[in-house]
Amino acid sequence: EYDEPELRTVRQQAAAITTGMISVAVGLACAENFMYVFFLGGSRGNSGAIWQELMILLFRSVFPVHALAAAMQSINMIKKFVEEPQNHIGVGRIILPAVLLHGTFDAILLSITTYIETKYDEFYANG
């Protein structure tokens, strides 16, 4: 079978992979943040809960963890498919750094949220 010559340079291919992966990640982050604030918040007019939802949204928006994870994944994707096609980079090496980054970020957010909830409950329990 005839292979057509690649018309794009390695740099163009790498930029396309990185741009595509980061674009999808930013869209996912936007949808996820929307879901956290509007569907999973459950504030129902409680001003303390609204404040907590806004803090969660702020933390999730200020730190672009999805875009960073996609950029990290794109580095090894480019190594595997563009720069060194015969290289045997596995799926684990592509996604593991991003999984560790995202997991650490989620653990930190969970800890902060738990701390805020505990202090909020203690404040209102003590009057």
C-alpha positions as CSV (number, residue, x, y, z in Angstrom):
1,E,0.0,0.0,0.0
2,Y,1.2,3.5,-0.9
3,D,2.1,5.9,2.0
4,E,1.5,9.5,1.3
5,P,4.4,11.8,2.3
6,E,3.7,13.9,5.3
7,L,3.1,17.5,4.3
8,R,3.4,19.0,7.8
9,T,6.7,19.4,9.7
10,V,7.3,17.7,13.0
11,R,6.9,21.0,14.8
12,Q,3.5,21.6,13.1
13,Q,2.4,18.1,14.0
14,A,3.5,18.5,17.6
15,A,1.7,21.9,17.9
16,A,-1.5,20.4,16.5
17,I,-1.4,17.5,19.0
18,T,-0.7,19.9,21.9
19,T,-3.4,22.4,20.8
20,G,-6.0,19.7,20.3
21,M,-5.3,18.1,23.7
22,I,-5.3,21.3,25.6
23,S,-8.5,22.5,23.8
24,V,-10.4,19.4,24.8
25,A,-9.0,19.6,28.4
26,V,-10.2,23.2,28.8
27,G,-13.6,22.3,27.5
28,L,-13.8,19.4,29.9
29,A,-12.7,21.7,32.8
30,C,-15.4,24.3,31.9
31,A,-18.1,21.6,31.8
32,E,-16.9,20.1,35.0
33,N,-16.7,23.4,36.8
34,F,-20.2,24.2,35.6
35,M,-21.4,20.9,36.9
36,Y,-19.8,21.4,40.3
37,V,-21.3,24.9,40.8
38,F,-24.8,24.5,39.4
39,F,-25.7,20.8,39.8
40,L,-23.6,19.4,42.7
41,G,-23.6,22.5,45.0
42,G,-27.0,22.2,46.4
43,S,-26.9,25.6,48.2
44,R,-30.6,26.3,47.9
45,G,-30.2,29.9,48.9
46,N,-27.9,29.2,51.9
47,S,-25.4,32.0,51.8
48,G,-22.6,30.0,53.5
49,A,-23.0,27.2,50.9
50,I,-23.0,29.7,48.0
51,W,-19.7,31.2,49.4
52,Q,-18.3,27.6,49.5
53,E,-19.4,26.9,46.0
54,L,-17.7,30.2,44.8
55,M,-14.5,29.3,46.6
56,I,-14.5,25.8,44.9
57,L,-15.1,27.5,41.6
58,L,-12.3,30.0,42.2
59,F,-9.8,27.3,43.1
60,R,-10.8,25.1,40.2
61,S,-10.6,28.1,37.8
62,V,-7.3,29.6,39.0
63,F,-5.3,26.4,38.7
64,P,-5.8,25.0,35.2
65,V,-5.0,21.4,36.2
66,H,-6.8,19.9,33.1
67,A,-4.8,22.0,30.7
68,L,-1.6,21.2,32.5
69,A,-2.4,17.5,32.5
70,A,-3.1,17.6,28.8
71,A,0.1,19.4,28.1
72,M,2.0,16.8,30.1
73,Q,0.3,14.0,28.2
74,S,1.0,15.7,24.8
75,I,4.7,15.6,25.5
76,N,4.8,11.8,25.5
77,M,2.2,11.6,22.8
78,I,4.5,13.6,20.5
79,K,7.4,11.4,21.5
80,K,5.5,8.3,20.8
81,F,3.7,9.2,17.5
82,V,5.7,12.1,15.9
83,E,9.3,12.3,17.0
84,E,10.2,8.6,17.5
85,P,7.4,6.4,16.0
86,Q,9.3,3.3,16.8
87,N,9.7,4.3,20.4
88,H,7.8,2.0,22.8
89,I,6.2,4.5,25.1
90,G,3.3,2.8,26.8
91,V,-0.1,4.3,27.8
92,G,1.0,4.3,31.4
93,R,3.9,6.6,30.7
94,I,1.6,8.9,28.8
95,I,-1.1,9.3,31.4
96,L,0.6,8.5,34.8
97,P,2.1,12.0,35.3
98,A,-1.2,13.6,34.5
99,V,-3.1,11.2,36.8
100,L,-0.7,12.0,39.7
101,L,-1.0,15.7,39.1
102,H,-4.8,15.7,38.9
103,G,-5.1,13.3,41.9
104,T,-2.9,15.5,44.0
105,F,-4.8,18.6,43.0
106,D,-8.2,16.9,43.9
107,A,-6.8,15.7,47.2
108,I,-5.7,19.2,48.1
109,L,-9.1,20.7,47.1
110,L,-10.8,18.0,49.2
111,S,-8.7,18.8,52.2
112,I,-9.4,22.5,51.9
113,T,-13.1,21.9,51.4
114,T,-13.2,19.6,54.5
115,Y,-11.3,22.1,56.6
116,I,-13.6,24.9,55.6
117,E,-16.7,22.8,56.3
118,T,-15.3,21.8,59.7
119,K,-14.5,25.3,60.7
120,Y,-17.8,26.6,59.4
121,D,-19.7,23.9,61.4
122,E,-17.6,24.7,64.5
123,F,-18.3,28.4,64.2
124,Y,-22.0,28.0,64.1
125,A,-22.1,25.2,66.7
126,N,-20.3,27.5,69.2
127,G,-22.5,30.4,68.5
